[in-house]
Amino acid sequence: MFDLVPLADAPADAVEALLDAAFGADRHMRTAYRVRAGTAPIPEMSFAALEHGALVGSIQCWPVALACDAGGEVPMIMVGPVAVSPDRQNVGIGRALMWQAIRVAEAGGVAGGDALMLVGDPEYYAQFGFDAAATGQWRLPGPFEARRLLARGGAAPDRAGMVGRRARVFTGAIKSA
């Protein structure tokens, strides 16, 4: 059995090692890292899964925005990476981490009801309500598969624009679920 705790309670070097194990040491080259560049994860929405004191999973959520081609910016939350130790996959750790972040968002903890978005496999993330219905006109600062650019909820902007870090610093008060 595992416990979910704030990500800040896990050693940073253990989180980095877990991310390397789950995604490879070259993970920083991925487009999702470009989207999040220059931002810090939202502490109230980022969690670690600990099993007997050992880190077996993590999730981070980031303040991003859609810079709309027609002008303006729509704030969003980028979910991920969601990482699970390779030897502990398929036992519900990733699902528990996802639902915890979603619970915080649904509890009104995300300033302005920001849409949740991510880059991931639609076959997996559909169970959490993510799809590509609103993301067809979105661009990212690097290569990506359009079918893997997903959003959750009615707050997802269905308009053309570039996803990247927010122009304004994230200052939203987030309540823990």
N, C-alpha and C positions, 0 to 999 in steps of 0.2 A: 504494500500500500504506500501511496505517496501523499505528501502534503503540498498544498500550494501556498507560497509565501511571496511577499514582495521581492522583485528581482534584486533590489538593493541588499537583501539578506544573503544573497549568494556571492561568493568570491568572483570578482570580475575576471580573473584568469581562468576560473573554471567555466564561466559562461563562454569565453572565447574558445576554449578547448572543445566545449560541446558544439559550438557553431562550426568549428573546423571539422569535427567528426561527422556532423550531420550533412554539411554542405561542401566540404573540401576547403583546403587552405586558400584556393583562388577565389573564394566567394566574394571578395571585395571588388571583383571585376564585374559583377552582375549589375544589371540596370537598376534593380531595387536599391542597391547601395548608392547609386548616383542620385536617385530620388530623395533619399534621406540625408544626403551629404550636408554637413553643417548644422544639423539639428541634434537634439538629444531626445532619447525616448521619454515618453510620458510616464513618470514613476507610478502613478496610481493605476495605470493600465498595463503594466509590465510585471510579469510573474515568473517565478521559478518553481519547478516541481522537484521536491527533495524526497528521496527514499532512503531511510536510515541515515540521514544526514548528507547523503551524496546527491549531487545535482544530476537529474535524469531528464530534465526538460526545461525549456524556457520559451517565453513569448515576450516580444517587445512591440509597443505601439508608438507611432510617431506622428507629430503634427505636420501635415502636408497641405497642399492646396491645389486646386485646379485654377491656373491662370487662364481665364477665358479669352478666346480670340476676339470676342465682341467687347471685351473690357471687364474689369472687375476680377475678383478672386473669390472662389468658393472654398472655405476651409473644410478639410477632411482629416480623417485619421487613417494612417497606413498601418495595417496589421501585419506583423511579421518582422523578422523571421520567427517562425514557430519551429523549434528544434527539439528533437527527442533523441536521446542516446540510441545509437543503432541496435544495441542489445536489449532495449526496452520498448521498441516500437510495437504497435498493434495491441497494446494493453489499455488504451484509453487516456494516456497522458496528454497527447496532443489535443484530443477532444476536450478534456477538462480545462486545459489552458485556454483554448478558443472560447469555450462557454464562459469562463471567468471574465475574460476581456469583454465579451458581448454583454454580460450581465452589468458590468460597470457602465458601459455605454447606454444600455436600456434603462438603467436607474436614473438617467438624466445627468450622469456624471460627466458627460462630454459637453463642453461649452457650445451652445448654439445648436445642439442636435446634429453635430457633424456626421456626415456619412462615413461609414467604414469602407475601406477599399484595400485591395491586396493584389499581388501577382502570385498566382498559384494554380494548381490543377483544379479545374471546375468540377471534375468528378468527385473530388474529396470535399471541396469547400461548399458545394451545393447543400450539404446537410446542415450548414450554418446559415443558409439563406443568401449566399453570395452567388451572383450571376453576372453576365456581361451585358444585360439589357440596356444599361445607361452608359456604358463605357466605349461604345463604338467610335466616338469622335475624339477620344482622349489620346494624347501622345505622351511618351516618356522620353527622358534624355538618354536613349540608348536602345538597342534592339530588344524586342519583346514579341511574343505571340499574342495577337489580339484576343484570342479565345481565353487566355490566361489572365487578362486584366479584368478583375472582378470588383463588384461593389455590392453593398448590402443596404437595403432600406430605401424608402422613398426620398430621402434627403440627397441621394446621389444625383449630381447634376448631369442631365442628358444634353450636353452641349460640347462644342469643340473647344479644346484648350490643351495646355501642357501641365502635367502633374509634376510638382516639385516642392521644394521647401516653402514654407509660408513666408510671405514678405514681412508679416508682423510676427513678433515673438509670441509664442503660446503662453497665455496667462490665465487660461480657464481654470476655474476651481472644479476639481473632480472629486466626487464623493465615492468612497469605496462601497462596493456592493456587499 
